[in-house]
Amino acid sequence: MRTTFTVAAVVAASLWSVPAPAQMIEMPGGKWWKRPAVVETLKLTAEQQERLDEVFAKNRRAFVDLKADVERRTIDLEDLLAAKDVDPKKVGAASEALEQARGRLGKARTMMVVDMRAVLTEAQWKQILDRRDQWRAEREGEMRKRNAGRQGASRQGRERSGPPDAATVPGPPEEP
């Protein structure tokens, strides 16, 4: 039992560990080259915006597949950890497969940034580097707001008492 708990704790810690921000290349979120404020700040030309669109389009399908692989590997690992009898060898292999999938996704992101950097001038790239802390803080603020909204909704759900009736039972998830 103690071995099972130890393995589960180690794997859980690895699931939630995130690389330090200094290790990651920070870029503004989303299609930043289309945002008027960013376009103005960096003085992006129409040609640069078009080339950045091409870089994004070239990588978009690969990201879908790589993210899906990470999700599948996460589910595989969670299923192994939820089993009555945890097999440390299987958990270790599933954890390694998940980390490799995350690594492939991280490398693909990094290489896309390299391609985008090639579109920018040295001065534009320096501005991105100078502003990355600001963009990181903005992104973290947005995430905090999103999480606070989710926590509030969760608390409201717990405050209800009694069995759910047909009106409160959630239906199937909406299609994106």
N, C-alpha and C positions, 0 to 999 in steps of 0.2 A: 504494500500500500504506500509506504514511504517513497519507494522508487517511482511509482506512478505519479505521485504528487510532485516529486522533484523534476521529473521529465516534463510534466505539464507546465510547471512554473517556468522552466527554462524556455520551453517553446513559446509560451505566452509572452514572455519578456522579449523574445526575438520578433514576435509578430508586431508588437507595438513600438519597437525601437525604430527611430527615424534618424537618418544621417544628420549630423550637425549642419546648420545652415551654411557654415563657412565651406563645407565640402560640396555644396550644390551650387550650380550656376543659377543665380536668381534673375529671372526675367519678369516683366510685367505679366499678369495673367491674361489668358484668352488671346484673341487676335489683337494684340496691343498696337500693331502697326496701323489699325483702322481707327483708333481712338483719336479724336481731334486734338485733345490736349497733348498726347504723346507725339502725334505727327508734328504739331507745332514746336514742342520742346526739342525734338530731335531734328527738326527740319527735314523730314523725310520727303523725298521726291515721289511723284506718281510711279516712276519706273521702279524705285526701291520697294514701294508698297506692292506692286505687281509681282516682283521677284520674291518677296516674303510670302505672298499668297501661294506662289508656286512651290516654295520650300515646304510650306504647311501642307498643301494638297498632296505632295509627294509622300509625306510621312503619315498622313491621317489614317489610312487603312491599316498600316502596320501597328499604329498605336492602339487601335481597336482590338486587334488580335493579341497584342502583348498585354494589354490591360485585362482582357478576358482570361488569358493564361494565368495571370496573377490571381484573379478571382477564383478560377477553378482549383488552383493549387491551395489557396486559402481554405476553400471548402473541404478539400481532401484532408488537409491537416486537422481542421476542426472536427471532422467526422471521426478521425482516428483518436483524437483526444476525448471525444464524447463516448467512445466505446467502453463497455464494462471492463474489459481487460485491455489495458493499453500495452501495445507491443513497442518497446523502446526503439527497436531497429526500424520498424515501419515509420514511426514518428520521426526518427532521425532522417530517414530517406525523404519523407514528405517535406520536412523542414528544409532540407538541402535543396529539393526541387523548387520550393517556394522562393528561397533566396536567389537561386539561379534565374528564375522568372523575373524577379524584381530587378536583378542585375541587368538582364537583357532590356527591360523597359527603361531603366536608368541610362544605359548606354545609348539607346535610341534617342532619348530626350537630349542627351549631351551632344550627340552628333547633329541633331537638328539645330541646336543652338550654334554649333560650329558653322553649319551651312548659312544660318541667318547672319552670323557675324560677318561672313564673307560679303554679304550684301551691303553692310554698313561701312561708313567711313570710320577711321580711327577715332575722330572726335565724337561721333555718334555712339560708338562702343564705350568710350570713356564716360559719356553721360549716363549710359545704362548702368555701368559699374558704380558710378557715383550715386545713383538713385535707387540701387537695389534694396538698401535697408528701408527706404521709404515705401517701396512697393511691397516688401515683405511685411512691414507693419500694417499696411492697408489690407493685405490679404488675410493676415491673422485677425484683424478687427472684423472683417467680413465673416470669417469662420466663427469667431466668438458670438456674433449676433445670430448666425444660423443655429449654432448649438444652443444658445440661450432660448431661442424660439422652440426648439425641439424639447428641451427640458421642461419648459413651461407647459407645453402640450401634454407631456408625459405626466406631470404633476396633476393636471386637470383630470386626466384619465384615472389616476389612482384615487382621486377624491370622490368619485362616483361610488355609490354603494349598491349592493344587490346584484342579481344576475343581469346580464345584458339582454335587452329586448331586441327584436328584429331591426328596430330603427338605429340601434347603436352598434350593431355588429358590422364591422367593416366588410366591404365587398372586395372583389378582386382588384388588384392594383391597376391603375390606369396605364394605358400604353403611352410611351413618351412621344 
